[in-house]
Amino acid sequence: MADTEDLTLEQAGAESGDLTTRILELRDAYYERDEVLVADAEYDLMIRRLEELERLFPELQSQDSPTQTVGGRADNTLFAPVRHA
């Protein structure tokens, strides 16, 4: 990680992309496979760094950014489908 004040948009974009990919991998492991790959503190640091980059370079933030979404999907296999009249 470069010092935030010395970052160019290109560098911030590359770091943001790397963080986004890693965070999404970790979310998938945690929510979909019940695997913990990093400590919560490390995950939180990644999220905070991504938030900082998006604050400094708002053009990097998108609606599907990990800072704008929650992880996991609804488990639709828990209950049998029901047909309503």
N, CA, C and O atoms as a printed pandas DataFrame, in Angstrom:
     atom_number atom_name residue_name chain_id  residue_number  x_coord  y_coord  z_coord
0              1         N          MET        A               1    0.831   -1.189    0.000
1              2        CA          MET        A               1    0.000    0.000    0.000
2              3         C          MET        A               1    0.873    1.249    0.000
3              4         O          MET        A               1    1.772    1.403    0.827
4              5         N          ALA        A               2    0.592    2.116   -0.927
5              6        CA          ALA        A               2    1.310    3.388   -0.979
6              7         C          ALA        A               2    0.677    4.363   -0.001
7              8         O          ALA        A               2   -0.470    4.198    0.415
8              9         N          ASP        A               3    1.464    5.399    0.362
9             10        CA          ASP        A               3    0.874    6.459    1.176
10            11         C          ASP        A               3   -0.299    7.045    0.411
11            12         O          ASP        A               3   -0.208    7.287   -0.793
12            13         N          THR        A               4   -1.380    7.269    1.102
13            14        CA          THR        A               4   -2.594    7.743    0.464
14            15         C          THR        A               4   -2.389    9.080   -0.229
15            16         O          THR        A               4   -2.912    9.292   -1.323
16            17         N          GLU        A               5   -1.644    9.977    0.382
17            18        CA          GLU        A               5   -1.480   11.305   -0.208
18            19         C          GLU        A               5   -0.629   11.281   -1.470
19            20         O          GLU        A               5   -0.681   12.230   -2.253
20            21         N          ASP        A               6    0.151   10.231   -1.692
21            22        CA          ASP        A               6    1.011   10.137   -2.865
22            23         C          ASP        A               6    0.397    9.330   -4.007
23            24         O          ASP        A               6    1.027    9.162   -5.051
24            25         N          LEU        A               7   -0.808    8.837   -3.822
25            26        CA          LEU        A               7   -1.436    7.983   -4.822
26            27         C          LEU        A               7   -1.956    8.767   -6.018
27            28         O          LEU        A               7   -2.498    9.864   -5.881
28            29         N          THR        A               8   -1.775    8.174   -7.195
29            30        CA          THR        A               8   -2.437    8.696   -8.386
30            31         C          THR        A               8   -3.754    7.934   -8.541
31            32         O          THR        A               8   -3.970    6.910   -7.892
32            33         N          LEU        A               9   -4.613    8.435   -9.392
33            34        CA          LEU        A               9   -5.876    7.742   -9.650
34            35         C          LEU        A               9   -5.615    6.341  -10.176
35            36         O          LEU        A               9   -6.309    5.394   -9.803
36            37         N          GLU        A              10   -4.627    6.207  -11.033
37            38        CA          GLU        A              10   -4.294    4.897  -11.600
38            39         C          GLU        A              10   -3.856    3.920  -10.511
39            40         O          GLU        A              10   -4.294    2.769  -10.495
40            41         N          GLN        A              11   -2.999    4.371   -9.605
41            42        CA          GLN        A              11   -2.539    3.515   -8.504
42            43         C          GLN        A              11   -3.696    3.167   -7.571
43            44         O          GLN        A              11   -3.836    2.019   -7.149
44            45         N          ALA        A              12   -4.520    4.158   -7.254
45            46        CA          ALA        A              12   -5.669    3.924   -6.384
46            47         C          ALA        A              12   -6.635    2.946   -7.036
47            48         O          ALA        A              12   -7.206    2.086   -6.364
48            49         N          GLY        A              13   -6.816    3.080   -8.351
49            50        CA          GLY        A              13   -7.704    2.165   -9.071
50            51         C          GLY        A              13   -7.206    0.737   -9.031
51            52         O          GLY        A              13   -7.987   -0.198   -8.856
52            53         N          ALA        A              14   -5.892    0.569   -9.194
53            54        CA          ALA        A              14   -5.310   -0.773   -9.145
54            55         C          ALA        A              14   -5.459   -1.372   -7.746
55            56         O          ALA        A              14   -5.835   -2.535   -7.601
56            57         N          GLU        A              15   -5.165   -0.580   -6.728
57            58        CA          GLU        A              15   -5.291   -1.072   -5.350
58            59         C          GLU        A              15   -6.746   -1.368   -5.016
59            60         O          GLU        A              15   -7.050   -2.374   -4.374
60            61         N          SER        A              16   -7.634   -0.498   -5.449
61            62        CA          SER        A              16   -9.063   -0.693   -5.217
62            63         C          SER        A              16   -9.547   -1.984   -5.873
63            64         O          SER        A              16  -10.310   -2.742   -5.275
64            65         N          GLY        A              17   -9.104   -2.226   -7.088
65            66        CA          GLY        A              17   -9.478   -3.457   -7.784
66            67         C          GLY        A              17   -8.976   -4.692   -7.070
67            68         O          GLY        A              17   -9.706   -5.673   -6.927
68            69         N          ASP        A              18   -7.722   -4.649   -6.617
69            70        CA          ASP        A              18   -7.153   -5.780   -5.885
70            71         C          ASP        A              18   -7.916   -6.025   -4.579
71            72         O          ASP        A              18   -8.237   -7.164   -4.241
72            73         N          LEU        A              19   -8.199   -4.943   -3.852
73            74        CA          LEU        A              19   -8.942   -5.075   -2.599
74            75         C          LEU        A              19  -10.338   -5.631   -2.847
75            76         O          LEU        A              19  -10.798   -6.513   -2.122
76            77         N          THR        A              20  -11.008   -5.118   -3.865
77            78        CA          THR        A              20  -12.362   -5.584   -4.178
78            79         C          THR        A              20  -12.362   -7.072   -4.481
79            80         O          THR        A              20  -13.199   -7.816   -3.971
80            81         N          THR        A              21  -11.427   -7.502   -5.310
81            82        CA          THR        A              21  -11.337   -8.928   -5.652
82            83         C          THR        A              21  -11.114   -9.769   -4.404
83            84         O          THR        A              21  -11.783  -10.784   -4.207
84            85         N          ARG        A              22  -10.183   -9.352   -3.567
85            86        CA          ARG        A              22   -9.861  -10.124   -2.356
86            87         C          ARG        A              22  -11.035  -10.141   -1.376
87            88         O          ARG        A              22  -11.358  -11.188   -0.815
88            89         N          ILE        A              23  -11.664   -9.009   -1.172
89            90        CA          ILE        A              23  -12.806   -8.942   -0.252
90            91         C          ILE        A              23  -13.941   -9.835   -0.742
91            92         O          ILE        A              23  -14.567  -10.533    0.057
92            93         N          LEU        A              24  -14.211   -9.821   -2.037
93            94        CA          LEU        A              24  -15.278  -10.671   -2.577
94            95         C          LEU        A              24  -14.930  -12.152   -2.434
95            96         O          LEU        A              24  -15.808  -12.971   -2.161
96            97         N          GLU        A              25  -13.660  -12.496   -2.615
97            98        CA          GLU        A              25  -13.221  -13.886   -2.394
98            99         C          GLU        A              25  -13.451  -14.291   -0.942
99           100         O          GLU        A              25  -13.947  -15.382   -0.661
100          101         N          LEU        A              26  -13.085  -13.401   -0.030
101          102        CA          LEU        A              26  -13.250  -13.699    1.398
102          103         C          LEU        A              26  -14.714  -13.814    1.784
103          104         O          LEU        A              26  -15.086  -14.686    2.569
104          105         N          ARG        A              27  -15.548  -12.937    1.234
105          106        CA          ARG        A              27  -16.995  -13.016    1.497
106          107         C          ARG        A              27  -17.561  -14.333    1.006
107          108         O          ARG        A              27  -18.334  -14.988    1.705
108          109         N          ASP        A              28  -17.172  -14.718   -0.202
109          110        CA          ASP        A              28  -17.677  -15.967   -0.762
110          111         C          ASP        A              28  -17.269  -17.146    0.121
111          112         O          ASP        A              28  -18.086  -18.019    0.414
112          113         N          ALA        A              29  -16.018  -17.168    0.536
113          114        CA          ALA        A              29  -15.557  -18.258    1.399
114          115         C          ALA        A              29  -16.339  -18.283    2.707
115          116         O          ALA        A              29  -16.749  -19.347    3.171
116          117         N          TYR        A              30  -16.541  -17.125    3.290
117          118        CA          TYR        A              30  -17.203  -17.040    4.599
118          119         C          TYR        A              30  -18.693  -17.389    4.508
119          120         O          TYR        A              30  -19.194  -18.214    5.273
120          121         N          TYR        A              31  -19.384  -16.759    3.574
121          122        CA          TYR        A              31  -20.840  -16.917    3.521
122          123         C          TYR        A              31  -21.298  -18.134    2.739
123          124         O          TYR        A              31  -22.338  -18.712    3.057
124          125         N          GLU        A              32  -20.551  -18.535    1.727
125          126        CA          GLU        A              32  -21.009  -19.627    0.881
126          127         C          GLU        A              32  -20.383  -20.972    1.237
127          128         O          GLU        A              32  -21.008  -22.015    1.046
128          129         N          ARG        A              33  -19.164  -20.957    1.747
129          130        CA          ARG        A              33  -18.464  -22.211    2.037
130          131         C          ARG        A              33  -18.164  -22.399    3.511
131          132         O          ARG        A              33  -17.552  -23.395    3.898
132          133         N          ASP        A              34  -18.592  -21.446    4.343
133          134        CA          ASP        A              34  -18.370  -21.516    5.787
134          135         C          ASP        A              34  -16.885  -21.671    6.121
135          136         O          ASP        A              34  -16.518  -22.437    7.012
136          137         N          GLU        A              35  -16.032  -20.932    5.394
137          138        CA          GLU        A              35  -14.586  -20.958    5.609
138          139         C          GLU        A              35  -14.124  -19.580    6.067
139          140         O          GLU        A              35  -14.562  -18.561    5.532
140          141         N          VAL        A              36  -13.251  -19.553    7.042
141          142        CA          VAL        A              36  -12.643  -18.304    7.492
142          143         C          VAL        A              36  -11.196  -18.318    7.003
143          144         O          VAL        A              36  -10.390  -19.133    7.452
144          145         N          LEU        A              37  -10.873  -17.413    6.082
145          146        CA          LEU        A              37   -9.538  -17.386    5.484
146          147         C          LEU        A              37   -8.626  -16.346    6.109
147          148         O          LEU        A              37   -7.404  -16.480    6.041
148          149         N          VAL        A              38   -9.196  -15.307    6.718
149          150        CA          VAL        A              38   -8.406  -14.276    7.404
150          151         C          VAL        A              38   -9.138  -13.883    8.682
151          152         O          VAL        A              38  -10.338  -14.112    8.829
152          153         N          ALA        A              39   -8.395  -13.297    9.586
153          154        CA          ALA        A              39   -8.993  -12.809   10.829
154          155         C          ALA        A              39   -9.925  -11.638   10.528
155          156         O          ALA        A              39   -9.742  -10.923    9.543
156          157         N          ASP        A              40  -10.912  -11.453   11.378
157          158        CA          ASP        A              40  -11.854  -10.337   11.210
158          159         C          ASP        A              40  -11.130   -9.000   11.142
159          160         O          ASP        A              40  -11.506   -8.130   10.356
160          161         N          ALA        A              41  -10.109   -8.832   11.949
161          162        CA          ALA        A              41   -9.370   -7.566   11.979
162          163         C          ALA        A              41   -8.719   -7.278   10.625
163          164         O          ALA        A              41   -8.722   -6.137   10.163
164          165         N          GLU        A              42   -8.171   -8.298    9.998
165          166        CA          GLU        A              42   -7.544   -8.119    8.677
166          167         C          GLU        A              42   -8.595   -7.762    7.621
167          168         O          GLU        A              42   -8.376   -6.885    6.785
168          169         N          TYR        A              43   -9.730   -8.449    7.670
169          170        CA          TYR        A              43  -10.834   -8.147    6.748
170          171         C          TYR        A              43  -11.300   -6.704    6.943
171          172         O          TYR        A              43  -11.509   -5.973    5.975
172          173         N          ASP        A              44  -11.457   -6.307    8.192
173          174        CA          ASP        A              44  -11.899   -4.941    8.490
174          175         C          ASP        A              44  -10.903   -3.901    7.972
175          176         O          ASP        A              44  -11.310   -2.845    7.486
176          177         N          LEU        A              45   -9.612   -4.188    8.072
177          178        CA          LEU        A              45   -8.594   -3.276    7.541
178          179         C          LEU        A              45   -8.736   -3.118    6.030
179          180         O          LEU        A              45   -8.594   -2.016    5.501
180          181         N          MET        A              46   -9.015   -4.213    5.344
181          182        CA          MET        A              46   -9.206   -4.148    3.890
182          183         C          MET        A              46  -10.418   -3.287    3.540
183          184         O          MET        A              46  -10.365   -2.460    2.629
184          185         N          ILE        A              47  -11.507   -3.493    4.277
185          186        CA          ILE        A              47  -12.716   -2.699    4.029
186          187         C          ILE        A              47  -12.444   -1.222    4.294
187          188         O          ILE        A              47  -12.836   -0.367    3.500
188          189         N          ARG        A              48  -11.788   -0.922    5.387
189          190        CA          ARG        A              48  -11.488    0.484    5.715
190          191         C          ARG        A              48  -10.569    1.120    4.675
191          192         O          ARG        A              48  -10.749    2.284    4.317
192          193         N          ARG        A              49   -9.598    0.371    4.194
193          194        CA          ARG        A              49   -8.704    0.900    3.159
194          195         C          ARG        A              49   -9.493    1.175    1.871
195          196         O          ARG        A              49   -9.297    2.208    1.230
196          197         N          LEU        A              50  -10.371    0.264    1.500
197          198        CA          LEU        A              50  -11.187    0.470    0.301
198          199         C          LEU        A              50  -12.089    1.682    0.481
199          200         O          LEU        A              50  -12.251    2.476   -0.446
200          201         N          GLU        A              51  -12.674    1.833    1.654
201          202        CA          GLU        A              51  -13.498    3.018    1.932
202          203         C          GLU        A              51  -12.681    4.299    1.798
203          204         O          GLU        A              51  -13.156    5.296    1.255
204          205         N          GLU        A              52  -11.448    4.260    2.298
205          206        CA          GLU        A              52  -10.585    5.436    2.214
206          207         C          GLU        A              52  -10.266    5.774    0.757
207          208         O          GLU        A              52  -10.318    6.939    0.365
208          209         N          LEU        A              53   -9.940    4.774   -0.033
209          210        CA          LEU        A              53   -9.649    5.010   -1.447
210          211         C          LEU        A              53  -10.867    5.574   -2.173
211          212         O          LEU        A              53  -10.741    6.476   -3.001
212          213         N          GLU        A              54  -12.033    5.042   -1.861
213          214        CA          GLU        A              54  -13.264    5.524   -2.510
214          215         C          GLU        A              54  -13.625    6.936   -2.042
215          216         O          GLU        A              54  -14.239    7.701   -2.787
216          217         N          ARG        A              55  -13.254    7.269   -0.843
217          218        CA          ARG        A              55  -13.504    8.633   -0.357
218          219         C          ARG        A              55  -12.585    9.621   -1.074
219          220         O          ARG        A              55  -13.013   10.706   -1.469
220          221         N          LEU        A              56  -11.332    9.239   -1.234
221          222        CA          LEU        A              56  -10.358   10.110   -1.883
222          223         C          LEU        A              56  -10.554   10.182   -3.399
223          224         O          LEU        A              56  -10.283   11.210   -4.020
224          225         N          PHE        A              57  -11.021    9.095   -3.978
225          226        CA          PHE        A              57  -11.245    9.006   -5.420
226          227         C          PHE        A              57  -12.672    8.490   -5.653
227          228         O          PHE        A              57  -12.855    7.310   -5.954
228          229         N          PRO        A              58  -13.675    9.351   -5.520
229          230        CA          PRO        A              58  -15.078    8.926   -5.606
230          231         C          PRO        A              58  -15.420    8.208   -6.913
231          232         O          PRO        A              58  -16.357    7.412   -6.952
232          233         N          GLU        A              59  -14.685    8.477   -7.962
233          234        CA          GLU        A              59  -14.948    7.813   -9.236
234          235         C          GLU        A              59  -14.666    6.311   -9.187
235          236         O          GLU        A              59  -15.071    5.576  -10.088
236          237         N          LEU        A              60  -13.981    5.856   -8.152
237          238        CA          LEU        A              60  -13.702    4.425   -7.989
238          239         C          LEU        A              60  -14.870    3.668   -7.360
239          240         O          LEU        A              60  -14.947    2.444   -7.472
240          241         N          GLN        A              61  -15.761    4.375   -6.711
241          242        CA          GLN        A              61  -16.875    3.718   -6.009
242          243         C          GLN        A              61  -18.004    3.405   -6.984
243          244         O          GLN        A              61  -18.399    4.244   -7.794
244          245         N          SER        A              62  -18.506    2.193   -6.888
245          246        CA          SER        A              62  -19.647    1.786   -7.707
246          247         C          SER        A              62  -20.715    1.185   -6.798
247          248         O          SER        A              62  -20.471    0.903   -5.625
248          249         N          GLN        A              63  -21.885    1.000   -7.361
249          250        CA          GLN        A              63  -22.990    0.450   -6.569
250          251         C          GLN        A              63  -22.715   -0.966   -6.098
251          252         O          GLN        A              63  -23.268   -1.397   -5.085
252          253         N          ASP        A              64  -21.873   -1.697   -6.812
253          254        CA          ASP        A              64  -21.588   -3.074   -6.411
254          255         C          ASP        A              64  -20.263   -3.212   -5.652
255          256         O          ASP        A              64  -19.754   -4.321   -5.484
256          257         N          SER        A              65  -19.713   -2.095   -5.198
257          258        CA          SER        A              65  -18.510   -2.127   -4.383
258          259         C          SER        A              65  -18.799   -2.852   -3.066
259          260         O          SER        A              65  -19.903   -2.749   -2.533
260          261         N          PRO        A              66  -17.814   -3.584   -2.541
261          262        CA          PRO        A              66  -18.002   -4.226   -1.236
262          263         C          PRO        A              66  -18.336   -3.236   -0.118
263          264         O          PRO        A              66  -18.877   -3.631    0.914
264          265         N          THR        A              67  -18.018   -1.956   -0.315
265          266        CA          THR        A              67  -18.360   -0.957    0.699
266          267         C          THR        A              67  -19.834   -0.559    0.614
267          268         O          THR        A              67  -20.359    0.092    1.517
268          269         N          GLN        A              68  -20.493   -0.950   -0.466
269          270        CA          GLN        A              68  -21.895   -0.573   -0.678
270          271         C          GLN        A              68  -22.848   -1.756   -0.618
271          272         O          GLN        A              68  -24.057   -1.584   -0.771
272          273         N          THR        A              69  -22.325   -2.942   -0.400
273          274        CA          THR        A              69  -23.145   -4.148   -0.405
274          275         C          THR        A              69  -22.884   -4.980    0.847
275          276         O          THR        A              69  -21.923   -4.735    1.576
276          277         N          VAL        A              70  -23.730   -5.943    1.083
277          278        CA          VAL        A              70  -23.523   -6.892    2.172
278          279         C          VAL        A              70  -23.243   -8.261    1.569
279          280         O          VAL        A              70  -23.654   -8.548    0.445
280          281         N          GLY        A              71  -22.554   -9.092    2.309
281          282        CA          GLY        A              71  -22.185  -10.404    1.799
282          283         C          GLY        A              71  -23.247  -11.442    2.033
283          284         O          GLY        A              71  -24.166  -11.257    2.831
284          285         N          GLY        A              72  -23.104  -12.532    1.326
285          286        CA          GLY        A              72  -23.993  -13.675    1.497
286          287         C          GLY        A              72  -25.240  -13.593    0.650
287          288         O          GLY        A              72  -25.636  -12.530    0.173
288          289         N          ARG        A              73  -25.831  -14.732    0.483
289          290        CA          ARG        A              73  -27.091  -14.840   -0.245
290          291         C          ARG        A              73  -28.075  -15.594    0.639
291          292         O          ARG        A              73  -27.687  -16.330    1.546
292          293         N          ALA        A              74  -29.341  -15.395    0.356
293          294        CA          ALA        A              74  -30.365  -16.114    1.116
294          295         C          ALA        A              74  -30.297  -17.595    0.762
295          296         O          ALA        A              74  -30.168  -17.956   -0.408
296          297         N          ASP        A              75  -30.382  -18.431    1.761
297          298        CA          ASP        A              75  -30.382  -19.875    1.537
298          299         C          ASP        A              75  -31.787  -20.294    1.172
299          300         O          ASP        A              75  -32.669  -20.338    2.030
300          301         N          ASN        A              76  -32.000  -20.598   -0.084
301          302        CA          ASN        A              76  -33.344  -20.958   -0.513
302          303         C          ASN        A              76  -33.593  -22.459   -0.463
303          304         O          ASN        A              76  -34.609  -22.923   -0.981
304          305         N          THR        A              77  -32.698  -23.229    0.142
305          306        CA          THR        A              77  -32.905  -24.671    0.258
306          307         C          THR        A              77  -33.376  -25.071    1.651
307          308         O          THR        A              77  -33.601  -26.252    1.919
308          309         N          LEU        A              78  -33.525  -24.092    2.534
309          310        CA          LEU        A              78  -33.904  -24.392    3.901
310          311         C          LEU        A              78  -35.345  -24.876    3.994
311          312         O          LEU        A              78  -35.655  -25.768    4.783
312          313         N          PHE        A              79  -36.226  -24.287    3.187
313          314        CA          PHE        A              79  -37.636  -24.656    3.216
314          315         C          PHE        A              79  -38.077  -25.146    1.846
315          316         O          PHE        A              79  -37.546  -24.743    0.811
316          317         N          ALA        A              80  -39.059  -26.021    1.878
317          318        CA          ALA        A              80  -39.629  -26.514    0.610
318          319         C          ALA        A              80  -40.443  -25.397   -0.031
319          320         O          ALA        A              80  -41.055  -24.591    0.670
320          321         N          PRO        A              81  -40.452  -25.346   -1.361
321          322        CA          PRO        A              81  -41.274  -24.327   -2.041
322          323         C          PRO        A              81  -42.749  -24.490   -1.684
323          324         O          PRO        A              81  -43.234  -25.602   -1.474
324          325         N          VAL        A              82  -43.438  -23.379   -1.622
325          326        CA          VAL        A              82  -44.865  -23.383   -1.301
326          327         C          VAL        A              82  -45.616  -22.753   -2.460
327          328         O          VAL        A              82  -45.211  -21.713   -2.978
328          329         N          ARG        A              83  -46.708  -23.382   -2.866
329          330        CA          ARG        A              83  -47.576  -22.823   -3.902
330          331         C          ARG        A              83  -48.729  -22.121   -3.220
331          332         O          ARG        A              83  -49.445  -22.721   -2.418
332          333         N          HIS        A              84  -48.905  -20.874   -3.531
333          334        CA          HIS        A              84  -50.012  -20.109   -2.962
334          335         C          HIS        A              84  -51.206  -20.173   -3.887
335          336         O          HIS        A              84  -51.076  -20.198   -5.111
336          337         N          ALA        A              85  -52.373  -20.197   -3.267
337          338        CA          ALA        A              85  -53.609  -20.263   -4.073
338          339         C          ALA        A              85  -53.855  -18.985   -4.824
339          340         O          ALA        A              85  -54.846  -18.874   -5.546
